[in-house]
Amino acid sequence: MRKYTRIIVTRYGGPEVITVAEQECPAPMPGQVRVKVLAAGVSLPDVLAREGVHPETPRVPYTPGWDLVGIVDQVGKGVSGFELGQTVAAMPISGCYAQYVCLPQRKFIPVPAGLDPAEAVAAVLNYITAYQMLDRSAKVKPGQRVLIHGASGGVGTAFLQLGRLAGVEMYGTCSTQAAEVVKELGATPIDYRNSDFVQEIRHLTGDGVDAVFDGIGGDNLWRSREALREGGRVVVYGFQASGLGVVHPPELVSAGPQEHGALQYPVADAAETRVVPPRPTHTVRPTAAEEDQAADRTTVASLPSAARTRITGKWRRDR
């Protein structure tokens, strides 16, 4: 029997909880495809899950890894549409830090030939997140203004590239060191450490922006609302402020009454019942350096998270 190696998180915590295991290689069940992993993404969701603070954290023991690109190695009974050796991508949320992964065939999509696997996997989580936020959540139109927090991070740069293609006027918070990158990608950089982004937005635009994409959460959410023009929206999709004791689920709040929908609620409803969920059972407090870096870190969202309308109750996994 062929052996394979995978990473296992044995308990929630820091890097010391990661172990490497050699086991028998899994065989695909009916309807499944087995892939040989060529590249797996590394992002903030993996860290939050390992620490047990992400709402979609698997129960231990588990194998981390949000997304992958690999080649089809074996197919189960009843599978069609995939060929051995074909390059595919998937975003199962966990399980990708392994040499071989078996998943239902519906989880895979083809990857165009000739792409570097490491470059291709970098597009899966970040660009799906950014596209969902721009197109489905905020429904941004050409010519509208948006503010992107953490504009130099993984999701942030995806926002900038897609926003430029969509003809959106963009502003992005970032560090001084990252300002040139943000500018090159088509946005006006705002130094979040040395300036008040709300005042800067008001100064630059006059009446605010149509949408703010906030992957930080915490107190930053309330400041983001102040940067909106009438009828504008804040899309909250991240958990970077989770260590500060206040975590905001992926959702959308607006600066004026809007039609009720999957992700649209009046400000009053959002403030009273949705924006601040119960305080987590445990908190992991970041260092001052980590807080400074928060706006430049790769943010967290996935297709299920982006579309989720409610996260409630005790979401922290017990250690």
BASEDO-879814 format. One record per residue (C-alpha): y negated, x, z; residue number from 0. Coordinates in pm, whole numbers. Each point is the difference from the previous one (the first is absolute). Example, Ala and Ser with C-alpha at 12.3 -4.5 7.8 and 13.67 -1.06 7.14 Angstrom:
REM BASEDO-879814
450,1230,780,0
-344,137,-66,1
REM end
This chain:
REM BASEDO-879814
0,0,0,0
-345,132,-94,1
-229,88,290,2
-373,-56,9,3
-289,83,231,4
-252,-240,149,5
-273,7,262,6
51,-216,310,7
-256,-103,262,8
203,-31,320,9
-278,-139,222,10
-371,-73,-35,11
-230,294,56,12
-133,321,-154,13
159,234,-255,14
258,108,258,15
187,-332,-45,16
87,85,-362,17
355,118,-63,18
197,95,-311,19
346,-149,-51,20
274,66,-254,21
212,-305,-71,22
224,-155,-262,23
-196,-104,-305,24
-40,-380,-19,25
155,-193,-287,26
-204,-282,-156,27
103,-352,91,28
12,-273,-267,29
-351,-51,-134,30
-119,337,131,31
-114,319,-172,32
47,344,148,33
-267,256,-80,34
-21,372,55,35
-341,46,161,36
-226,245,-184,37
-315,-59,205,38
-97,-212,300,39
-352,-78,113,40
-147,131,324,41
-274,-218,147,42
-156,-138,316,43
239,-300,11,44
290,242,48,45
-176,156,299,46
-91,-336,154,47
356,-126,-44,48
143,314,157,49
-229,-52,299,50
105,-365,21,51
-349,-142,-50,52
24,-147,-349,53
74,-375,-20,54
278,64,-251,55
163,278,200,56
380,-6,-39,57
215,6,311,58
135,343,89,59
196,181,-119,60
-138,-22,-352,61
-85,214,-301,62
-374,14,-79,63
-159,12,-343,64
-220,-273,-148,65
49,60,-373,66
203,209,-241,67
54,110,-356,68
353,92,-104,69
262,-20,-271,70
273,-263,-24,71
319,163,121,72
240,-294,25,73
-17,-377,-45,74
186,-271,186,75
190,-291,-146,76
-216,-253,-180,77
-297,230,-53,78
-168,-11,-339,79
-314,148,-148,80
41,349,145,81
166,305,-151,82
141,310,164,83
-260,275,3,84
-292,-243,-33,85
-308,81,210,86
-105,-281,233,87
-234,-66,293,88
30,-219,309,89
-194,-86,313,90
254,-115,263,91
-234,98,292,92
272,209,166,93
307,199,-95,94
-144,231,-266,95
34,333,185,96
352,48,-128,97
176,163,-292,98
149,-331,-112,99
-117,-357,57,100
169,-332,-81,101
-220,-306,-53,102
25,-338,-175,103
-87,40,-367,104
-304,-230,37,105
-163,269,216,106
-23,248,-288,107
-240,29,-290,108
28,242,-294,109
-218,312,-1,110
-131,114,-341,111
173,309,-132,112
-169,334,38,113
-182,-62,329,114
29,249,283,115
193,-178,282,116
-235,129,273,117
-304,-124,-192,118
165,-333,-79,119
97,-74,360,120
-357,67,111,121
-107,-301,-206,122
243,-252,149,123
-134,-87,345,124
-364,103,-48,125
-64,-167,-334,126
192,-320,72,127
-202,-29,318,128
-332,56,-175,129
82,-232,-289,130
109,-281,232,131
-318,30,205,132
-234,13,-298,133
161,-259,-222,134
189,-242,222,135
-172,10,339,136
-369,58,-78,137
14,-111,-366,138
-272,251,-87,139
-185,-60,-328,140
-172,255,-228,141
-348,84,122,142
67,-94,361,143
-59,248,282,144
270,127,235,145
15,233,299,146
318,199,51,147
66,163,334,148
196,325,-12,149
-89,36,-366,150
144,350,-30,151
343,-95,137,152
308,-105,-191,153
-77,-371,-25,154
-373,75,-15,155
24,212,-314,156
227,-261,-156,157
-270,-260,72,158
-261,221,-167,159
202,59,-314,160
97,-365,-41,161
-349,-118,93,162
-156,220,-263,163
232,-147,-263,164
-97,-348,117,165
-372,71,-35,166
-75,-32,373,167
-302,157,175,168
156,206,279,169
-106,159,328,170
238,203,214,171
-7,137,353,172
133,354,29,173
-63,335,162,174
-260,242,-134,175
277,221,-136,176
148,-286,-202,177
-329,-135,-138,178
28,183,-332,179
348,-142,-65,180
-122,-353,70,181
-299,52,-227,182
217,136,-284,183
215,-315,23,184
-301,-220,-60,185
-121,-105,346,186
-308,71,209,187
122,198,304,188
-115,-95,350,189
46,256,278,190
161,-207,275,191
-46,272,262,192
-373,59,-39,193
-132,-335,-117,194
31,-371,72,195
191,-145,-295,196
-143,-349,55,197
-356,130,-20,198
87,211,-302,199
152,-296,-183,200
-303,-216,75,201
-232,277,-117,202
195,65,-322,203
74,-360,-98,204
-267,-212,165,205
227,-287,101,206
345,153,56,207
330,14,-187,208
236,-267,-127,209
309,152,161,210
90,260,260,211
347,155,7,212
65,107,357,213
311,206,67,214
-121,107,343,215
-29,-323,198,216
-97,-6,366,217
-373,-19,61,218
-60,114,-358,219
90,-352,-119,220
-301,-156,165,221
-231,263,-143,222
151,-60,-344,223
-95,-366,16,224
-363,100,53,225
7,182,-336,226
84,-319,-192,227
-234,-211,-205,228
20,-378,34,229
345,-118,-104,230
145,352,12,231
342,87,136,232
163,266,213,233
359,82,-86,234
173,159,298,235
319,176,-92,236
47,295,234,237
97,99,348,238
-177,332,46,239
-178,-119,315,240
326,-114,160,241
-17,277,257,242
-331,-134,124,243
167,-312,136,244
-121,-249,-263,245
203,-54,-313,246
-98,-232,-281,247
270,-142,-229,248
-36,7,-378,249
-220,-298,-74,250
-325,-106,-156,251
-308,-132,176,252
-316,-119,-169,253
-371,0,68,254
-33,-372,-64,255
217,-313,-17,256
262,40,-271,257
278,-218,-132,258
306,29,222,259
276,193,-172,260
265,260,62,261
-249,264,103,262
-330,-187,32,263
-135,-137,326,264
-350,-88,128,265
-156,259,227,266
27,-228,304,267
376,-41,-42,268
43,371,-58,269
-199,100,306,270
162,-256,231,271
365,8,-96,272
90,261,-257,273
-187,324,4,274
92,134,343,275
371,-46,75,276
153,61,345,277
-52,350,133,278
313,206,-75,279
248,65,278,280
-48,376,-33,281
-273,208,-157,282
-5,349,-142,283
-349,140,43,284
-109,242,-273,285
-183,322,66,286
-369,30,-84,287
93,197,-311,288
237,-273,-113,289
-270,-263,45,290
-237,209,-213,291
265,27,-272,292
93,-368,4,293
-220,-102,-290,294
148,268,-223,295
369,-71,70,296
232,-184,-233,297
-11,-363,104,298
278,-246,52,299
91,-307,-195,300
291,-123,-202,301
60,-297,-222,302
143,-208,287,303
-274,113,239,304
-278,-58,-251,305
111,-358,-52,306
73,-74,365,307
-212,-272,158,308
86,48,365,309
139,263,234,310
30,-117,357,311
161,80,330,312
151,320,130,313
42,223,-303,314
38,335,172,315
362,115,9,316
120,88,348,317
88,364,41,318
REM end
